[in-house]
Amino acid sequence: MQFDSIASFIAMGGHALYVWLAYGATVSILIGSTVALRRATKRQMSQLRWAAQADSDGTHRTNRADMETGAEVEYGAEKI
């Protein structure tokens, strides 16, 4: 399909609302997916770094708050 002008291209032969909404939804989903993937990757890498650090220094921490505060965790009568 050829268009005579930019205005007729934007109007999309009377179907502009549907066409541009579809393009907008597609771009929004792609951007949202990319952002979510980057956040998940960053979170996972951070957790892996903490786990590696805990393994290397002999401490065992149960969650992120313990890692940040340096809290010791007790298992039974033994402090780790």
PyMOL Python script that loads the backbone (N, CA, C, O; Angstrom):
from pymol import cmd

cmd.read_pdbstr("""\
ATOM      1  N   MET A   1       0.844  -1.172   0.000  1.00  0.00           N
ATOM      2  CA  MET A   1       0.000   0.000   0.000  1.00  0.00           C
ATOM      3  C   MET A   1       0.892   1.238   0.000  1.00  0.00           C
ATOM      4  O   MET A   1       1.812   1.348   0.811  1.00  0.00           O
ATOM      5  N   GLN A   2       0.618   2.156  -0.902  1.00  0.00           N
ATOM      6  CA  GLN A   2       1.382   3.391  -0.979  1.00  0.00           C
ATOM      7  C   GLN A   2       0.536   4.542  -0.472  1.00  0.00           C
ATOM      8  O   GLN A   2      -0.686   4.555  -0.625  1.00  0.00           O
ATOM      9  N   PHE A   3       1.206   5.501   0.131  1.00  0.00           N
ATOM     10  CA  PHE A   3       0.514   6.657   0.676  1.00  0.00           C
ATOM     11  C   PHE A   3       0.976   7.895  -0.066  1.00  0.00           C
ATOM     12  O   PHE A   3       2.138   8.009  -0.455  1.00  0.00           O
ATOM     13  N   ASP A   4       0.037   8.829  -0.259  1.00  0.00           N
ATOM     14  CA  ASP A   4       0.337  10.061  -0.989  1.00  0.00           C
ATOM     15  C   ASP A   4       1.086  11.077  -0.133  1.00  0.00           C
ATOM     16  O   ASP A   4       1.856  11.884  -0.655  1.00  0.00           O
ATOM     17  N   SER A   5       0.865  11.040   1.173  1.00  0.00           N
ATOM     18  CA  SER A   5       1.500  12.009   2.061  1.00  0.00           C
ATOM     19  C   SER A   5       1.717  11.387   3.440  1.00  0.00           C
ATOM     20  O   SER A   5       1.258  10.284   3.734  1.00  0.00           O
ATOM     21  N   ILE A   6       2.420  12.125   4.252  1.00  0.00           N
ATOM     22  CA  ILE A   6       2.647  11.675   5.622  1.00  0.00           C
ATOM     23  C   ILE A   6       1.320  11.603   6.380  1.00  0.00           C
ATOM     24  O   ILE A   6       1.108  10.689   7.177  1.00  0.00           O
ATOM     25  N   ALA A   7       0.435  12.558   6.133  1.00  0.00           N
ATOM     26  CA  ALA A   7      -0.864  12.575   6.812  1.00  0.00           C
ATOM     27  C   ALA A   7      -1.674  11.329   6.467  1.00  0.00           C
ATOM     28  O   ALA A   7      -2.321  10.752   7.340  1.00  0.00           O
ATOM     29  N   SER A   8      -1.644  10.913   5.208  1.00  0.00           N
ATOM     30  CA  SER A   8      -2.390   9.711   4.837  1.00  0.00           C
ATOM     31  C   SER A   8      -1.727   8.451   5.418  1.00  0.00           C
ATOM     32  O   SER A   8      -2.407   7.469   5.716  1.00  0.00           O
ATOM     33  N   PHE A   9      -0.415   8.487   5.574  1.00  0.00           N
ATOM     34  CA  PHE A   9       0.276   7.372   6.227  1.00  0.00           C
ATOM     35  C   PHE A   9      -0.147   7.260   7.685  1.00  0.00           C
ATOM     36  O   PHE A   9      -0.444   6.171   8.176  1.00  0.00           O
ATOM     37  N   ILE A  10      -0.171   8.406   8.375  1.00  0.00           N
ATOM     38  CA  ILE A  10      -0.567   8.414   9.786  1.00  0.00           C
ATOM     39  C   ILE A  10      -2.033   8.015   9.940  1.00  0.00           C
ATOM     40  O   ILE A  10      -2.389   7.351  10.914  1.00  0.00           O
ATOM     41  N   ALA A  11      -2.880   8.408   9.004  1.00  0.00           N
ATOM     42  CA  ALA A  11      -4.305   8.068   9.069  1.00  0.00           C
ATOM     43  C   ALA A  11      -4.548   6.588   8.774  1.00  0.00           C
ATOM     44  O   ALA A  11      -5.579   6.047   9.174  1.00  0.00           O
ATOM     45  N   MET A  12      -3.624   5.926   8.086  1.00  0.00           N
ATOM     46  CA  MET A  12      -3.703   4.496   7.774  1.00  0.00           C
ATOM     47  C   MET A  12      -5.030   4.102   7.123  1.00  0.00           C
ATOM     48  O   MET A  12      -5.622   3.078   7.463  1.00  0.00           O
ATOM     49  N   GLY A  13      -5.472   4.907   6.211  1.00  0.00           N
ATOM     50  CA  GLY A  13      -6.690   4.581   5.476  1.00  0.00           C
ATOM     51  C   GLY A  13      -7.922   4.486   6.364  1.00  0.00           C
ATOM     52  O   GLY A  13      -8.830   3.706   6.076  1.00  0.00           O
ATOM     53  N   GLY A  14      -7.968   5.266   7.436  1.00  0.00           N
ATOM     54  CA  GLY A  14      -9.119   5.263   8.328  1.00  0.00           C
ATOM     55  C   GLY A  14      -8.997   4.272   9.483  1.00  0.00           C
ATOM     56  O   GLY A  14      -9.891   4.193  10.326  1.00  0.00           O
ATOM     57  N   HIS A  15      -7.919   3.528   9.531  1.00  0.00           N
ATOM     58  CA  HIS A  15      -7.725   2.529  10.583  1.00  0.00           C
ATOM     59  C   HIS A  15      -6.615   2.917  11.552  1.00  0.00           C
ATOM     60  O   HIS A  15      -6.054   2.058  12.234  1.00  0.00           O
ATOM     61  N   ALA A  16      -6.302   4.187  11.614  1.00  0.00           N
ATOM     62  CA  ALA A  16      -5.162   4.656  12.398  1.00  0.00           C
ATOM     63  C   ALA A  16      -5.263   4.293  13.873  1.00  0.00           C
ATOM     64  O   ALA A  16      -4.274   3.876  14.474  1.00  0.00           O
ATOM     65  N   LEU A  17      -6.440   4.445  14.462  1.00  0.00           N
ATOM     66  CA  LEU A  17      -6.587   4.169  15.883  1.00  0.00           C
ATOM     67  C   LEU A  17      -6.171   2.735  16.201  1.00  0.00           C
ATOM     68  O   LEU A  17      -5.401   2.508  17.135  1.00  0.00           O
ATOM     69  N   TYR A  18      -6.661   1.789  15.451  1.00  0.00           N
ATOM     70  CA  TYR A  18      -6.352   0.382  15.697  1.00  0.00           C
ATOM     71  C   TYR A  18      -4.891   0.056  15.397  1.00  0.00           C
ATOM     72  O   TYR A  18      -4.240  -0.669  16.150  1.00  0.00           O
ATOM     73  N   VAL A  19      -4.392   0.590  14.304  1.00  0.00           N
ATOM     74  CA  VAL A  19      -3.015   0.301  13.898  1.00  0.00           C
ATOM     75  C   VAL A  19      -2.025   0.868  14.906  1.00  0.00           C
ATOM     76  O   VAL A  19      -1.125   0.153  15.346  1.00  0.00           O
ATOM     77  N   TRP A  20      -2.169   2.131  15.281  1.00  0.00           N
ATOM     78  CA  TRP A  20      -1.215   2.754  16.191  1.00  0.00           C
ATOM     79  C   TRP A  20      -1.344   2.214  17.612  1.00  0.00           C
ATOM     80  O   TRP A  20      -0.350   2.141  18.335  1.00  0.00           O
ATOM     81  N   LEU A  21      -2.562   1.831  18.026  1.00  0.00           N
ATOM     82  CA  LEU A  21      -2.702   1.184  19.331  1.00  0.00           C
ATOM     83  C   LEU A  21      -2.000  -0.172  19.347  1.00  0.00           C
ATOM     84  O   LEU A  21      -1.382  -0.541  20.345  1.00  0.00           O
ATOM     85  N   ALA A  22      -2.093  -0.902  18.262  1.00  0.00           N
ATOM     86  CA  ALA A  22      -1.415  -2.197  18.176  1.00  0.00           C
ATOM     87  C   ALA A  22       0.103  -2.018  18.229  1.00  0.00           C
ATOM     88  O   ALA A  22       0.798  -2.756  18.928  1.00  0.00           O
ATOM     89  N   TYR A  23       0.607  -1.036  17.487  1.00  0.00           N
ATOM     90  CA  TYR A  23       2.048  -0.759  17.547  1.00  0.00           C
ATOM     91  C   TYR A  23       2.454  -0.329  18.952  1.00  0.00           C
ATOM     92  O   TYR A  23       3.470  -0.792  19.470  1.00  0.00           O
ATOM     93  N   GLY A  24       1.679   0.545  19.570  1.00  0.00           N
ATOM     94  CA  GLY A  24       1.986   1.014  20.921  1.00  0.00           C
ATOM     95  C   GLY A  24       1.971  -0.115  21.942  1.00  0.00           C
ATOM     96  O   GLY A  24       2.850  -0.189  22.800  1.00  0.00           O
ATOM     97  N   ALA A  25       0.978  -0.995  21.853  1.00  0.00           N
ATOM     98  CA  ALA A  25       0.903  -2.126  22.774  1.00  0.00           C
ATOM     99  C   ALA A  25       2.099  -3.051  22.588  1.00  0.00           C
ATOM    100  O   ALA A  25       2.675  -3.526  23.567  1.00  0.00           O
ATOM    101  N   THR A  26       2.469  -3.305  21.361  1.00  0.00           N
ATOM    102  CA  THR A  26       3.607  -4.178  21.079  1.00  0.00           C
ATOM    103  C   THR A  26       4.898  -3.600  21.639  1.00  0.00           C
ATOM    104  O   THR A  26       5.672  -4.309  22.282  1.00  0.00           O
ATOM    105  N   VAL A  27       5.129  -2.334  21.401  1.00  0.00           N
ATOM    106  CA  VAL A  27       6.344  -1.681  21.901  1.00  0.00           C
ATOM    107  C   VAL A  27       6.340  -1.659  23.424  1.00  0.00           C
ATOM    108  O   VAL A  27       7.376  -1.894  24.047  1.00  0.00           O
ATOM    109  N   SER A  28       5.187  -1.379  24.035  1.00  0.00           N
ATOM    110  CA  SER A  28       5.099  -1.361  25.496  1.00  0.00           C
ATOM    111  C   SER A  28       5.418  -2.727  26.088  1.00  0.00           C
ATOM    112  O   SER A  28       6.137  -2.818  27.084  1.00  0.00           O
ATOM    113  N   ILE A  29       4.897  -3.779  25.494  1.00  0.00           N
ATOM    114  CA  ILE A  29       5.157  -5.132  25.981  1.00  0.00           C
ATOM    115  C   ILE A  29       6.633  -5.488  25.826  1.00  0.00           C
ATOM    116  O   ILE A  29       7.223  -6.080  26.730  1.00  0.00           O
ATOM    117  N   LEU A  30       7.225  -5.138  24.709  1.00  0.00           N
ATOM    118  CA  LEU A  30       8.644  -5.425  24.500  1.00  0.00           C
ATOM    119  C   LEU A  30       9.523  -4.678  25.505  1.00  0.00           C
ATOM    120  O   LEU A  30      10.463  -5.253  26.055  1.00  0.00           O
ATOM    121  N   ILE A  31       9.224  -3.419  25.741  1.00  0.00           N
ATOM    122  CA  ILE A  31       9.998  -2.637  26.706  1.00  0.00           C
ATOM    123  C   ILE A  31       9.797  -3.180  28.117  1.00  0.00           C
ATOM    124  O   ILE A  31      10.758  -3.328  28.873  1.00  0.00           O
ATOM    125  N   GLY A  32       8.550  -3.476  28.469  1.00  0.00           N
ATOM    126  CA  GLY A  32       8.270  -4.031  29.795  1.00  0.00           C
ATOM    127  C   GLY A  32       8.974  -5.355  30.025  1.00  0.00           C
ATOM    128  O   GLY A  32       9.512  -5.595  31.106  1.00  0.00           O
ATOM    129  N   SER A  33       8.974  -6.211  29.023  1.00  0.00           N
ATOM    130  CA  SER A  33       9.646  -7.506  29.139  1.00  0.00           C
ATOM    131  C   SER A  33      11.149  -7.335  29.305  1.00  0.00           C
ATOM    132  O   SER A  33      11.774  -8.037  30.099  1.00  0.00           O
ATOM    133  N   THR A  34      11.718  -6.419  28.570  1.00  0.00           N
ATOM    134  CA  THR A  34      13.155  -6.159  28.661  1.00  0.00           C
ATOM    135  C   THR A  34      13.525  -5.629  30.041  1.00  0.00           C
ATOM    136  O   THR A  34      14.511  -6.069  30.633  1.00  0.00           O
ATOM    137  N   VAL A  35      12.741  -4.690  30.553  1.00  0.00           N
ATOM    138  CA  VAL A  35      13.012  -4.131  31.883  1.00  0.00           C
ATOM    139  C   VAL A  35      12.876  -5.217  32.950  1.00  0.00           C
ATOM    140  O   VAL A  35      13.718  -5.314  33.842  1.00  0.00           O
ATOM    141  N   ALA A  36      11.828  -6.030  32.867  1.00  0.00           N
ATOM    142  CA  ALA A  36      11.629  -7.100  33.850  1.00  0.00           C
ATOM    143  C   ALA A  36      12.772  -8.113  33.799  1.00  0.00           C
ATOM    144  O   ALA A  36      13.239  -8.571  34.841  1.00  0.00           O
ATOM    145  N   LEU A  37      13.217  -8.461  32.610  1.00  0.00           N
ATOM    146  CA  LEU A  37      14.318  -9.405  32.472  1.00  0.00           C
ATOM    147  C   LEU A  37      15.609  -8.849  33.062  1.00  0.00           C
ATOM    148  O   LEU A  37      16.343  -9.567  33.741  1.00  0.00           O
ATOM    149  N   ARG A  38      15.885  -7.586  32.810  1.00  0.00           N
ATOM    150  CA  ARG A  38      17.104  -6.968  33.358  1.00  0.00           C
ATOM    151  C   ARG A  38      17.063  -6.914  34.877  1.00  0.00           C
ATOM    152  O   ARG A  38      18.068  -7.173  35.538  1.00  0.00           O
ATOM    153  N   ARG A  39      15.893  -6.575  35.438  1.00  0.00           N
ATOM    154  CA  ARG A  39      15.767  -6.531  36.895  1.00  0.00           C
ATOM    155  C   ARG A  39      15.953  -7.922  37.497  1.00  0.00           C
ATOM    156  O   ARG A  39      16.645  -8.077  38.503  1.00  0.00           O
ATOM    157  N   ALA A  40      15.345  -8.920  36.890  1.00  0.00           N
ATOM    158  CA  ALA A  40      15.472 -10.293  37.397  1.00  0.00           C
ATOM    159  C   ALA A  40      16.913 -10.774  37.307  1.00  0.00           C
ATOM    160  O   ALA A  40      17.406 -11.435  38.222  1.00  0.00           O
ATOM    161  N   THR A  41      17.587 -10.451  36.217  1.00  0.00           N
ATOM    162  CA  THR A  41      18.983 -10.846  36.051  1.00  0.00           C
ATOM    163  C   THR A  41      19.857 -10.170  37.099  1.00  0.00           C
ATOM    164  O   THR A  41      20.727 -10.808  37.692  1.00  0.00           O
ATOM    165  N   LYS A  42      19.630  -8.894  37.324  1.00  0.00           N
ATOM    166  CA  LYS A  42      20.403  -8.151  38.318  1.00  0.00           C
ATOM    167  C   LYS A  42      20.174  -8.738  39.713  1.00  0.00           C
ATOM    168  O   LYS A  42      21.124  -8.913  40.476  1.00  0.00           O
ATOM    169  N   ARG A  43      18.921  -9.041  40.047  1.00  0.00           N
ATOM    170  CA  ARG A  43      18.603  -9.619  41.345  1.00  0.00           C
ATOM    171  C   ARG A  43      19.263 -10.990  41.511  1.00  0.00           C
ATOM    172  O   ARG A  43      19.814 -11.293  42.570  1.00  0.00           O
ATOM    173  N   GLN A  44      19.206 -11.803  40.478  1.00  0.00           N
ATOM    174  CA  GLN A  44      19.798 -13.142  40.547  1.00  0.00           C
ATOM    175  C   GLN A  44      21.319 -13.063  40.692  1.00  0.00           C
ATOM    176  O   GLN A  44      21.902 -13.804  41.483  1.00  0.00           O
ATOM    177  N   MET A  45      21.957 -12.182  39.946  1.00  0.00           N
ATOM    178  CA  MET A  45      23.409 -12.032  40.047  1.00  0.00           C
ATOM    179  C   MET A  45      23.804 -11.561  41.446  1.00  0.00           C
ATOM    180  O   MET A  45      24.805 -12.018  41.997  1.00  0.00           O
ATOM    181  N   SER A  46      23.027 -10.657  42.013  1.00  0.00           N
ATOM    182  CA  SER A  46      23.293 -10.174  43.356  1.00  0.00           C
ATOM    183  C   SER A  46      23.180 -11.308  44.373  1.00  0.00           C
ATOM    184  O   SER A  46      24.020 -11.429  45.264  1.00  0.00           O
ATOM    185  N   GLN A  47      22.150 -12.135  44.242  1.00  0.00           N
ATOM    186  CA  GLN A  47      21.988 -13.270  45.151  1.00  0.00           C
ATOM    187  C   GLN A  47      23.130 -14.269  45.000  1.00  0.00           C
ATOM    188  O   GLN A  47      23.596 -14.834  45.989  1.00  0.00           O
ATOM    189  N   LEU A  48      23.576 -14.485  43.784  1.00  0.00           N
ATOM    190  CA  LEU A  48      24.697 -15.401  43.563  1.00  0.00           C
ATOM    191  C   LEU A  48      25.988 -14.861  44.177  1.00  0.00           C
ATOM    192  O   LEU A  48      26.775 -15.625  44.737  1.00  0.00           O
ATOM    193  N   ARG A  49      26.209 -13.544  44.074  1.00  0.00           N
ATOM    194  CA  ARG A  49      27.386 -12.940  44.683  1.00  0.00           C
ATOM    195  C   ARG A  49      27.358 -13.101  46.198  1.00  0.00           C
ATOM    196  O   ARG A  49      28.375 -13.425  46.811  1.00  0.00           O
ATOM    197  N   TRP A  50      26.179 -12.872  46.807  1.00  0.00           N
ATOM    198  CA  TRP A  50      26.056 -13.028  48.254  1.00  0.00           C
ATOM    199  C   TRP A  50      26.308 -14.469  48.671  1.00  0.00           C
ATOM    200  O   TRP A  50      26.983 -14.724  49.668  1.00  0.00           O
ATOM    201  N   ALA A  51      25.766 -15.407  47.910  1.00  0.00           N
ATOM    202  CA  ALA A  51      25.965 -16.817  48.232  1.00  0.00           C
ATOM    203  C   ALA A  51      27.440 -17.189  48.113  1.00  0.00           C
ATOM    204  O   ALA A  51      27.969 -17.917  48.953  1.00  0.00           O
ATOM    205  N   ALA A  52      28.095 -16.698  47.084  1.00  0.00           N
ATOM    206  CA  ALA A  52      29.519 -16.984  46.906  1.00  0.00           C
ATOM    207  C   ALA A  52      30.335 -16.367  48.027  1.00  0.00           C
ATOM    208  O   ALA A  52      31.286 -16.984  48.508  1.00  0.00           O
ATOM    209  N   GLN A  53      29.986 -15.172  48.447  1.00  0.00           N
ATOM    210  CA  GLN A  53      30.698 -14.521  49.548  1.00  0.00           C
ATOM    211  C   GLN A  53      30.479 -15.297  50.841  1.00  0.00           C
ATOM    212  O   GLN A  53      31.419 -15.482  51.614  1.00  0.00           O
ATOM    213  N   ALA A  54      29.273 -15.745  51.086  1.00  0.00           N
ATOM    214  CA  ALA A  54      28.988 -16.514  52.308  1.00  0.00           C
ATOM    215  C   ALA A  54      29.753 -17.820  52.304  1.00  0.00           C
ATOM    216  O   ALA A  54      30.262 -18.241  53.343  1.00  0.00           O
ATOM    217  N   ASP A  55      29.843 -18.471  51.154  1.00  0.00           N
ATOM    218  CA  ASP A  55      30.597 -19.716  51.065  1.00  0.00           C
ATOM    219  C   ASP A  55      32.088 -19.488  51.293  1.00  0.00           C
ATOM    220  O   ASP A  55      32.756 -20.299  51.934  1.00  0.00           O
ATOM    221  N   SER A  56      32.598 -18.391  50.770  1.00  0.00           N
ATOM    222  CA  SER A  56      34.038 -18.146  50.871  1.00  0.00           C
ATOM    223  C   SER A  56      34.469 -17.732  52.270  1.00  0.00           C
ATOM    224  O   SER A  56      35.581 -18.056  52.686  1.00  0.00           O
ATOM    225  N   ASP A  57      33.612 -17.019  53.012  1.00  0.00           N
ATOM    226  CA  ASP A  57      34.026 -16.610  54.355  1.00  0.00           C
ATOM    227  C   ASP A  57      33.468 -17.522  55.451  1.00  0.00           C
ATOM    228  O   ASP A  57      33.664 -17.254  56.637  1.00  0.00           O
ATOM    229  N   GLY A  58      32.779 -18.592  55.065  1.00  0.00           N
ATOM    230  CA  GLY A  58      32.325 -19.591  56.026  1.00  0.00           C
ATOM    231  C   GLY A  58      31.069 -19.231  56.779  1.00  0.00           C
ATOM    232  O   GLY A  58      30.685 -19.945  57.705  1.00  0.00           O
ATOM    233  N   THR A  59      30.412 -18.140  56.410  1.00  0.00           N
ATOM    234  CA  THR A  59      29.169 -17.772  57.080  1.00  0.00           C
ATOM    235  C   THR A  59      27.987 -18.265  56.273  1.00  0.00           C
ATOM    236  O   THR A  59      28.058 -18.397  55.051  1.00  0.00           O
ATOM    237  N   HIS A  60      26.922 -18.528  56.961  1.00  0.00           N
ATOM    238  CA  HIS A  60      25.701 -18.964  56.284  1.00  0.00           C
ATOM    239  C   HIS A  60      24.594 -18.005  56.679  1.00  0.00           C
ATOM    240  O   HIS A  60      24.234 -17.903  57.851  1.00  0.00           O
ATOM    241  N   ARG A  61      24.077 -17.330  55.728  1.00  0.00           N
ATOM    242  CA  ARG A  61      23.014 -16.373  56.013  1.00  0.00           C
ATOM    243  C   ARG A  61      21.760 -16.815  55.271  1.00  0.00           C
ATOM    244  O   ARG A  61      21.830 -17.395  54.187  1.00  0.00           O
ATOM    245  N   THR A  62      20.615 -16.530  55.877  1.00  0.00           N
ATOM    246  CA  THR A  62      19.380 -17.084  55.334  1.00  0.00           C
ATOM    247  C   THR A  62      18.674 -16.158  54.359  1.00  0.00           C
ATOM    248  O   THR A  62      17.921 -16.632  53.509  1.00  0.00           O
ATOM    249  N   ASN A  63      18.893 -14.864  54.454  1.00  0.00           N
ATOM    250  CA  ASN A  63      18.186 -13.956  53.553  1.00  0.00           C
ATOM    251  C   ASN A  63      18.972 -12.674  53.350  1.00  0.00           C
ATOM    252  O   ASN A  63      20.052 -12.489  53.910  1.00  0.00           O
ATOM    253  N   ARG A  64      18.418 -11.810  52.553  1.00  0.00           N
ATOM    254  CA  ARG A  64      19.091 -10.578  52.185  1.00  0.00           C
ATOM    255  C   ARG A  64      19.327  -9.679  53.395  1.00  0.00           C
ATOM    256  O   ARG A  64      20.389  -9.067  53.511  1.00  0.00           O
ATOM    257  N   ALA A  65      18.351  -9.591  54.294  1.00  0.00           N
ATOM    258  CA  ALA A  65      18.504  -8.740  55.467  1.00  0.00           C
ATOM    259  C   ALA A  65      19.668  -9.223  56.326  1.00  0.00           C
ATOM    260  O   ALA A  65      20.426  -8.409  56.853  1.00  0.00           O
ATOM    261  N   ASP A  66      19.817 -10.544  56.474  1.00  0.00           N
ATOM    262  CA  ASP A  66      20.950 -11.075  57.231  1.00  0.00           C
ATOM    263  C   ASP A  66      22.264 -10.725  56.550  1.00  0.00           C
ATOM    264  O   ASP A  66      23.251 -10.422  57.220  1.00  0.00           O
ATOM    265  N   MET A  67      22.282 -10.765  55.228  1.00  0.00           N
ATOM    266  CA  MET A  67      23.512 -10.441  54.504  1.00  0.00           C
ATOM    267  C   MET A  67      23.886  -8.977  54.702  1.00  0.00           C
ATOM    268  O   MET A  67      25.062  -8.653  54.867  1.00  0.00           O
ATOM    269  N   GLU A  68      22.889  -8.090  54.687  1.00  0.00           N
ATOM    270  CA  GLU A  68      23.172  -6.668  54.786  1.00  0.00           C
ATOM    271  C   GLU A  68      23.584  -6.273  56.205  1.00  0.00           C
ATOM    272  O   GLU A  68      24.449  -5.416  56.383  1.00  0.00           O
ATOM    273  N   THR A  69      22.973  -6.888  57.204  1.00  0.00           N
ATOM    274  CA  THR A  69      23.269  -6.497  58.588  1.00  0.00           C
ATOM    275  C   THR A  69      24.399  -7.302  59.195  1.00  0.00           C
ATOM    276  O   THR A  69      24.970  -6.902  60.210  1.00  0.00           O
ATOM    277  N   GLY A  70      24.733  -8.440  58.583  1.00  0.00           N
ATOM    278  CA  GLY A  70      25.770  -9.287  59.125  1.00  0.00           C
ATOM    279  C   GLY A  70      25.295 -10.107  60.314  1.00  0.00           C
ATOM    280  O   GLY A  70      26.107 -10.598  61.098  1.00  0.00           O
ATOM    281  N   ALA A  71      23.984 -10.256  60.450  1.00  0.00           N
ATOM    282  CA  ALA A  71      23.426 -10.997  61.584  1.00  0.00           C
ATOM    283  C   ALA A  71      23.836 -12.456  61.524  1.00  0.00           C
ATOM    284  O   ALA A  71      23.898 -13.063  60.454  1.00  0.00           O
ATOM    285  N   GLU A  72      24.114 -13.001  62.693  1.00  0.00           N
ATOM    286  CA  GLU A  72      24.446 -14.418  62.770  1.00  0.00           C
ATOM    287  C   GLU A  72      23.162 -15.210  62.917  1.00  0.00           C
ATOM    288  O   GLU A  72      22.193 -14.742  63.514  1.00  0.00           O
ATOM    289  N   VAL A  73      23.164 -16.391  62.377  1.00  0.00           N
ATOM    290  CA  VAL A  73      21.987 -17.237  62.402  1.00  0.00           C
ATOM    291  C   VAL A  73      22.272 -18.436  63.300  1.00  0.00           C
ATOM    292  O   VAL A  73      23.338 -19.046  63.213  1.00  0.00           O
ATOM    293  N   GLU A  74      21.321 -18.768  64.157  1.00  0.00           N
ATOM    294  CA  GLU A  74      21.478 -19.919  65.038  1.00  0.00           C
ATOM    295  C   GLU A  74      20.702 -21.101  64.490  1.00  0.00           C
ATOM    296  O   GLU A  74      19.538 -20.977  64.108  1.00  0.00           O
ATOM    297  N   TYR A  75      21.357 -22.242  64.456  1.00  0.00           N
ATOM    298  CA  TYR A  75      20.723 -23.510  64.077  1.00  0.00           C
ATOM    299  C   TYR A  75      20.863 -24.424  65.272  1.00  0.00           C
ATOM    300  O   TYR A  75      21.959 -24.907  65.559  1.00  0.00           O
ATOM    301  N   GLY A  76      19.759 -24.671  65.983  1.00  0.00           N
ATOM    302  CA  GLY A  76      19.815 -25.492  67.171  1.00  0.00           C
ATOM    303  C   GLY A  76      20.656 -24.796  68.228  1.00  0.00           C
ATOM    304  O   GLY A  76      20.401 -23.635  68.548  1.00  0.00           O
ATOM    305  N   ALA A  77      21.652 -25.479  68.776  1.00  0.00           N
ATOM    306  CA  ALA A  77      22.513 -24.890  69.793  1.00  0.00           C
ATOM    307  C   ALA A  77      23.768 -24.300  69.171  1.00  0.00           C
ATOM    308  O   ALA A  77      24.591 -23.709  69.870  1.00  0.00           O
ATOM    309  N   GLU A  78      23.914 -24.452  67.902  1.00  0.00           N
ATOM    310  CA  GLU A  78      25.134 -24.031  67.222  1.00  0.00           C
ATOM    311  C   GLU A  78      24.936 -22.699  66.518  1.00  0.00           C
ATOM    312  O   GLU A  78      23.952 -22.521  65.800  1.00  0.00           O
ATOM    313  N   LYS A  79      25.846 -21.768  66.709  1.00  0.00           N
ATOM    314  CA  LYS A  79      25.808 -20.481  66.007  1.00  0.00           C
ATOM    315  C   LYS A  79      26.661 -20.577  64.768  1.00  0.00           C
ATOM    316  O   LYS A  79      27.800 -21.041  64.815  1.00  0.00           O
ATOM    317  N   ILE A  80      26.112 -20.142  63.677  1.00  0.00           N
ATOM    318  CA  ILE A  80      26.872 -20.213  62.420  1.00  0.00           C
ATOM    319  C   ILE A  80      27.186 -18.814  61.961  1.00  0.00           C
ATOM    320  O   ILE A  80      27.821 -18.633  60.922  1.00  0.00           O
TER     321      ILE A  80
END
""", "prot")
cmd.dss("prot")
cmd.show_as("cartoon", "prot")
cmd.util.cbc("prot")
cmd.orient("prot")
